Amino acid sequence: MNWRAVVAIFTYEMKRFFRTLFQSLISPVISTVLYFIVFGAAIGSRITQIDGVSYGAFIVPGLIMLSILTQSISNASFGIYFPKFSGTIYEYLSAPVSALEMVLGFVGAAAAKSILIGLVILATSAFFVPVVILHPFWMILFLLLTAITFSLFGFIIGLWADGFEKLQIIPLLVITPLTFLGGSFYSIHVLPEFWQNVSLFNPVVYLISGFRWSFYEISDVSLSVSLGMTFVFLCICLTAVAWIFRTGYRLKS
């Protein structure tokens, strides 16, 4: 394992993150504050509690997951797409750097960025509502698994895209709607039975449900199911990345 190459890629990506600190870190925090103001005023006054938890505290895990999903995909997709766009991807492919080392560097940096943003949003939320984390271990585990899984997914999008506009198609048209409809701001148990069953086909439900359980021990599906589905998504993304590097799809052409 060429750890020097992994560290070099990771460091370069993190430096790019800190060069655009306002866009990368401050912007999600401002968005979180706006969510609290809008949802707290518009919905919080009508829905005081969900499963014994105040509405403001209830949406904290959903807000963190919303940022983790979008930021992981955005950071990873742009991180690998820009070398393709500039042509420097061939330097990586010709250097003594394996596919695994490239993935560890790019995906590791994207996951680290999104986790940092998630923790900052968690700290910001504490200024608005009392946040309780009953199971810190499970919270950290879901945070890591989600960040890594969707950073891998973003990596796949970056390899697949052949234009900057394609980098935004799946995050905007697929991931963001699934996140909003995945129980970020409500429990799927408040929906009619038919729509509850439909929601179970939304993979984001399992991520948010397990993450929320680590905070308040309340969830829409069981912890084991949430954890199992998260590992399934992770394995699918790992398989797709392995196939891309094995075949050279959108990588060498």
C-alpha positions as CSV (number, residue, x, y, z in Angstrom):
1,M,0.0,0.0,0.0
2,N,1.4,3.4,-1.1
3,W,0.3,5.4,1.9
4,R,2.4,8.4,0.7
5,A,0.2,8.6,-2.4
6,V,-3.0,8.3,-0.3
7,V,-1.9,11.0,2.0
8,A,-0.9,13.3,-0.9
9,I,-4.3,13.0,-2.6
10,F,-6.1,13.4,0.7
11,T,-4.1,16.4,1.7
12,Y,-4.6,18.1,-1.7
13,E,-8.4,17.6,-1.5
14,M,-8.6,18.9,2.0
15,K,-6.5,22.0,1.1
16,R,-9.0,22.7,-1.7
17,F,-11.8,22.5,0.9
18,F,-10.2,25.0,3.2
19,R,-9.5,27.4,0.3
20,T,-13.2,27.6,-0.3
21,L,-14.2,27.6,3.4
22,F,-17.1,30.0,3.0
23,Q,-18.8,27.9,0.3
24,S,-17.8,24.6,1.8
25,L,-18.5,25.2,5.5
26,I,-20.2,28.5,6.3
27,S,-22.9,28.0,3.6
28,P,-24.3,24.7,5.0
29,V,-24.4,26.3,8.5
30,I,-26.4,29.3,7.2
31,S,-28.8,26.9,5.5
32,T,-29.2,25.0,8.8
33,V,-30.0,28.2,10.6
34,L,-32.6,29.0,8.0
35,Y,-34.2,25.5,8.3
36,F,-34.6,26.0,12.0
37,I,-36.1,29.5,11.5
38,V,-38.5,28.4,8.8
39,F,-39.5,25.0,10.0
40,G,-39.5,26.1,13.7
41,A,-41.8,29.0,12.9
42,A,-44.0,27.3,10.3
43,I,-44.3,23.8,11.6
44,G,-42.9,23.8,15.1
45,S,-45.7,25.9,16.3
46,R,-48.2,23.3,15.0
47,I,-46.3,20.1,15.8
48,T,-44.9,20.5,19.3
49,Q,-43.7,16.9,19.7
50,I,-43.1,13.7,17.8
51,D,-42.8,10.5,19.8
52,G,-42.1,12.6,22.9
53,V,-39.3,14.7,21.3
54,S,-39.7,18.4,20.5
55,Y,-40.1,19.0,16.8
56,G,-37.0,21.2,16.7
57,A,-34.8,18.5,18.3
58,F,-36.5,15.8,16.1
59,I,-35.4,17.3,12.8
60,V,-31.7,17.7,13.9
61,P,-30.6,14.2,12.7
62,G,-32.5,14.8,9.5
63,L,-30.7,18.1,8.9
64,I,-27.4,16.5,9.5
65,M,-28.1,13.6,7.2
66,L,-29.3,16.0,4.5
67,S,-26.0,17.9,4.6
68,I,-24.0,14.7,4.8
69,L,-25.6,13.2,1.8
70,T,-25.4,16.3,-0.4
71,Q,-21.9,17.3,0.7
72,S,-20.5,13.8,0.3
73,I,-21.8,13.5,-3.2
74,S,-20.8,17.0,-4.2
75,N,-17.2,16.8,-2.8
76,A,-16.4,13.4,-4.2
77,S,-17.9,13.9,-7.6
78,F,-16.1,17.2,-8.2
79,G,-12.9,15.9,-6.7
80,I,-12.5,13.1,-9.3
81,Y,-14.3,15.0,-12.2
82,F,-11.9,17.9,-12.2
83,P,-8.8,15.8,-12.9
84,K,-10.8,14.2,-15.7
85,F,-11.7,17.7,-17.0
86,S,-8.2,19.0,-16.8
87,G,-6.5,15.8,-18.1
88,T,-4.5,15.3,-14.9
89,I,-6.3,12.0,-14.4
90,Y,-3.8,10.4,-16.7
91,E,-1.0,11.3,-14.3
92,Y,-2.8,9.4,-11.6
93,L,-3.3,6.4,-13.9
94,S,0.3,6.4,-15.0
95,A,1.8,6.9,-11.6
96,P,2.5,4.0,-9.2
97,V,-0.9,4.5,-7.5
98,S,-3.4,1.7,-7.5
99,A,-7.1,2.1,-7.9
100,L,-7.6,1.4,-4.2
101,E,-5.2,4.1,-3.2
102,M,-6.9,6.6,-5.5
103,V,-10.3,5.7,-4.0
104,L,-8.9,6.0,-0.4
105,G,-7.5,9.4,-1.1
106,F,-10.4,11.0,-2.9
107,V,-13.3,9.2,-1.1
108,G,-11.5,9.6,2.3
109,A,-11.2,13.4,1.8
110,A,-14.8,13.7,0.7
111,A,-16.0,11.8,3.7
112,A,-13.8,13.8,6.0
113,K,-15.2,17.0,4.7
114,S,-18.9,16.0,5.0
115,I,-18.3,14.6,8.5
116,L,-16.7,17.9,9.5
117,I,-19.7,19.8,8.1
118,G,-22.1,17.4,9.9
119,L,-20.4,18.0,13.2
120,V,-20.4,21.7,12.7
121,I,-24.2,21.5,12.0
122,L,-24.7,19.4,15.1
123,A,-22.9,22.1,17.2
124,T,-24.9,24.8,15.5
125,S,-28.2,23.0,16.3
126,A,-27.3,23.0,20.0
127,F,-27.8,26.8,20.0
128,F,-31.4,26.3,19.0
129,V,-32.7,23.1,20.6
130,P,-31.4,20.8,23.4
131,V,-29.7,17.9,21.5
132,V,-29.3,14.6,23.3
133,I,-27.2,11.7,21.9
134,L,-28.2,8.6,23.8
135,H,-25.9,6.3,21.8
136,P,-22.7,8.1,20.6
137,F,-21.2,5.0,19.2
138,W,-24.1,4.3,16.9
139,M,-24.3,7.9,16.0
140,I,-20.6,8.0,14.9
141,L,-21.0,4.6,13.1
142,F,-23.9,5.8,11.0
143,L,-22.2,9.1,10.4
144,L,-19.1,7.3,9.1
145,L,-21.0,4.7,7.0
146,T,-23.2,7.3,5.4
147,A,-20.4,9.7,4.6
148,I,-18.2,6.9,3.1
149,T,-21.1,5.3,1.2
150,F,-22.3,8.5,-0.4
151,S,-18.8,9.7,-1.1
152,L,-18.3,6.5,-3.1
153,F,-21.6,7.2,-4.8
154,G,-20.4,10.7,-5.6
155,F,-17.1,9.3,-6.9
156,I,-19.1,7.1,-9.3
157,I,-21.1,10.2,-10.5
158,G,-17.8,12.1,-11.0
159,L,-16.5,9.3,-13.2
160,W,-19.7,8.9,-15.1
161,A,-20.3,12.6,-15.8
162,D,-18.9,14.1,-19.0
163,G,-20.0,17.7,-18.2
164,F,-20.3,20.0,-15.2
165,E,-24.1,20.0,-15.5
166,K,-24.3,16.2,-15.1
167,L,-22.6,16.5,-11.7
168,Q,-25.8,18.1,-10.5
169,I,-28.5,16.0,-12.2
170,I,-28.6,13.1,-9.7
171,P,-28.0,15.1,-6.5
172,L,-30.7,17.7,-7.4
173,L,-33.3,15.4,-9.1
174,V,-32.8,12.2,-7.1
175,I,-30.9,12.5,-3.8
176,T,-32.4,15.8,-2.5
177,P,-36.1,14.7,-3.1
178,L,-35.4,11.3,-1.6
179,T,-33.9,13.0,1.5
180,F,-36.9,15.3,1.9
181,L,-39.3,12.4,1.4
182,G,-37.2,10.1,3.6
183,G,-38.4,11.4,7.0
184,S,-35.9,14.2,7.5
185,F,-38.6,16.5,8.8
186,Y,-41.3,14.1,9.9
187,S,-41.9,10.5,10.9
188,I,-43.2,8.3,8.1
189,H,-45.7,6.9,10.7
190,V,-47.7,10.1,10.4
191,L,-48.4,9.2,6.7
192,P,-51.3,7.0,5.5
193,E,-50.5,3.3,5.5
194,F,-50.2,3.2,1.7
195,W,-47.5,6.0,1.7
196,Q,-45.8,4.4,4.6
197,N,-45.3,1.3,2.6
198,V,-44.1,3.4,-0.4
199,S,-41.6,5.2,1.8
200,L,-40.0,1.9,2.7
201,F,-38.7,1.8,-0.9
202,N,-36.8,5.0,-0.3
203,P,-33.2,4.0,0.8
204,V,-32.7,7.3,2.7
205,V,-35.5,6.3,5.2
206,Y,-33.2,3.6,6.6
207,L,-30.2,6.0,6.9
208,I,-32.2,8.7,8.7
209,S,-34.1,6.3,10.8
210,G,-31.0,4.6,12.2
211,F,-29.2,7.9,12.7
212,R,-32.2,9.4,14.6
213,W,-32.4,6.2,16.8
214,S,-28.9,6.9,18.0
215,F,-30.1,10.3,19.3
216,Y,-33.5,9.6,20.8
217,E,-34.1,5.8,20.5
218,I,-37.0,6.5,18.1
219,S,-37.0,5.2,14.6
220,D,-39.3,4.4,11.7
221,V,-37.6,1.0,11.1
222,S,-35.6,-1.2,13.4
223,L,-31.9,-0.5,14.0
224,S,-30.8,-3.8,12.5
225,V,-32.7,-3.2,9.3
226,S,-31.2,0.3,9.0
227,L,-27.7,-0.9,9.6
228,G,-28.2,-3.8,7.2
229,M,-29.5,-1.6,4.4
230,T,-26.6,0.9,4.9
231,F,-24.1,-2.0,4.5
232,V,-26.0,-3.1,1.3
233,F,-25.7,0.4,-0.2
234,L,-22.0,0.5,0.7
235,C,-21.3,-2.9,-0.9
236,I,-23.2,-1.8,-4.1
237,C,-21.1,1.3,-4.4
238,L,-17.8,-0.6,-3.7
239,T,-18.8,-3.1,-6.4
240,A,-19.6,-0.3,-8.9
241,V,-16.2,1.4,-8.3
242,A,-14.3,-1.8,-8.6
243,W,-16.1,-2.5,-11.9
244,I,-15.3,1.0,-13.2
245,F,-11.6,0.6,-12.5
246,R,-11.5,-2.9,-13.9
247,T,-13.1,-2.0,-17.2
248,G,-11.9,1.6,-17.5
249,Y,-15.4,2.9,-18.1
250,R,-15.4,6.7,-18.5
251,L,-11.9,6.6,-17.0
252,K,-9.6,5.9,-19.8
253,S,-11.6,7.4,-22.6
